[in-house]
Amino acid sequence: MTIGISELQKNISIFKNLDKTIEILDKKTKKILAFVLPNKKIKSSSLTKTLAGSLSQKTDIKVDDLDKAIKTAYHDEMEKYV
């Protein structure tokens, strides 16, 4: 659900019975200013998991030396252009 700032100012009681996450949108710039999560959703799960969305899936890749992994990935990527 997306609402504008003026709608929010007129009807602040919209937060009382919130079922879905609300995006607060600046209609002039077409940019999202904030997200408002329903209170029920925050209590039932951690805020981090709620905000993570699809990024909450963990990877099985293990890295012991981060610098070495970055250099290897860079080298592998650059080989495509040689």
C-alpha positions as CSV (number, residue, x, y, z in Angstrom):
1,M,0.0,0.0,0.0
2,T,1.4,3.4,-0.9
3,I,0.1,6.7,0.5
4,G,1.2,10.3,0.1
5,I,2.3,12.6,2.9
6,S,-0.9,14.7,2.7
7,E,-3.1,11.6,3.1
8,L,-1.0,10.6,6.1
9,Q,-1.5,14.0,7.7
10,K,-5.2,13.9,7.2
11,N,-5.7,10.4,8.5
12,I,-3.1,9.4,11.0
13,S,-5.4,6.8,12.5
14,I,-4.6,4.6,9.5
15,F,-1.9,3.0,11.7
16,K,-4.2,1.6,14.3
17,N,-5.5,-1.4,12.2
18,L,-2.6,-1.8,9.8
19,D,-2.5,-5.2,8.0
20,K,0.2,-4.5,5.4
21,T,3.4,-2.6,5.1
22,I,2.9,1.0,4.0
23,E,5.2,2.9,1.8
24,I,5.2,6.7,2.4
25,L,5.7,8.4,-1.0
26,D,6.7,11.9,-1.9
27,K,4.4,12.4,-5.0
28,K,6.5,15.3,-6.4
29,T,9.7,13.4,-6.5
30,K,8.2,9.9,-6.8
31,K,10.5,8.7,-4.1
32,I,9.7,6.4,-1.2
33,L,10.5,8.3,2.0
34,A,9.7,5.5,4.6
35,F,8.2,2.2,5.2
36,V,5.7,1.6,8.1
37,L,5.4,-2.0,9.3
38,P,2.3,-3.2,11.0
39,N,2.7,-3.7,14.7
40,K,1.5,-7.3,14.5
41,K,4.2,-8.2,12.0
42,I,7.0,-6.7,14.1
43,K,5.9,-8.7,17.2
44,S,5.5,-12.0,15.4
45,S,9.0,-12.0,13.8
46,S,12.3,-10.1,14.2
47,L,12.5,-6.7,12.5
48,T,15.7,-7.8,10.7
49,K,14.0,-10.8,9.1
50,T,11.0,-8.7,8.1
51,L,13.1,-6.1,6.4
52,A,15.5,-8.5,4.8
53,G,12.9,-10.1,2.5
54,S,14.5,-12.2,-0.2
55,L,18.0,-11.5,1.2
56,S,17.3,-13.5,4.3
57,Q,18.3,-16.7,2.4
58,K,21.7,-17.8,3.6
59,T,24.4,-19.0,1.2
60,D,26.4,-22.2,1.6
61,I,29.6,-20.5,0.4
62,K,32.3,-20.3,3.1
63,V,35.2,-17.9,2.8
64,D,38.3,-18.2,5.0
65,D,40.4,-15.3,3.5
66,L,38.2,-12.5,2.3
67,D,41.0,-10.6,0.5
68,K,42.0,-13.8,-1.4
69,A,38.4,-14.5,-2.3
70,I,38.0,-10.9,-3.7
71,K,41.2,-11.2,-5.8
72,T,40.2,-14.6,-7.1
73,A,36.7,-13.3,-8.1
74,Y,38.3,-10.2,-9.7
75,H,40.8,-12.4,-11.6
76,D,38.1,-14.8,-12.8
77,E,35.9,-11.9,-14.0
78,M,38.7,-10.2,-15.9
79,E,39.6,-13.4,-17.7
80,K,36.3,-13.1,-19.6
81,Y,37.6,-9.9,-21.3
82,V,41.1,-11.2,-22.3
